[in-house]
Amino acid sequence: MLALLLGLAGVAVLMGGGLPGGAGKTPGLVLLLAAALCFALGAVMSKRRPLALHPVAAVVWQVALGTVPILGLSFLLERPDWSRPGLIGWGGVLYMAAVPLSLCYLTWFGALRRLPANTAAMGTLATPLIGMLASAALLGEPLGWRQGVAVALTLSGVVLALRG
């Protein structure tokens, strides 16, 4: 419970200056929380009843099936200009779907096969931290006290959960 509270405190510190982008971002934050809960449920279900598929086939099916609701909702909620990204932009999207996303899922399923679900899930908590540090290094996004405290709280929660 203390590990969970530390992780939540890290999120609270980041949100302490108000919702990023104002209250209009609340639905996005709620969807983000729902995605995290669905991911956790999927990890537990995958551990309890593993798919009887080759890992590569499982990745292809899950990425393909996961794309359907995202595209469906994008047509309902957004008005994208599909021609705007251009050839290089669409190439980047296809690369991201085919290479890094697939490799991440393959390693996730490998970790889930070899480790308890809660231990495997702890490793995924480093993802936002890596993203935050990479955005600072590659995009010049600022890192301040709030991000530092959030990182410390989150990592403390992860370490505590792994030791407990």
CORLINVEN-V524879 format. One record per pair of residues at least 4 apart in sequence whose C-alpha atoms are under 6 Angstrom apart, sorted by the first residue. I is the first residue (numbers start at 0). J is the second residue. D is the distance in whole Angstrom. If there is no record, write none. Layout:
{{I	J	D} {I	J	D}}
This chain:
{{2	156	4} {2	159	6} {2	160	6} {4	8	6} {5	152	5} {5	156	5} {6	153	5} {6	156	5} {9	149	4} {9	152	5} {9	153	6} {11	15	6} {12	149	6} {13	145	6} {14	18	6} {41	45	6} {44	48	6} {45	49	5} {52	57	6} {58	62	6} {59	63	6} {60	64	6} {61	65	6} {68	72	6} {72	76	6} {73	77	5} {84	88	5} {86	90	6} {93	97	6} {94	98	6} {95	99	6} {96	100	5} {97	101	6} {110	114	6} {110	119	6} {111	116	6} {111	119	6} {114	119	6} {129	133	6} {130	134	6} {133	137	6} {134	138	5} {134	140	6} {135	139	5} {135	140	4} {135	141	6} {142	146	6} {150	154	6} {151	155	6} {159	163	6}}
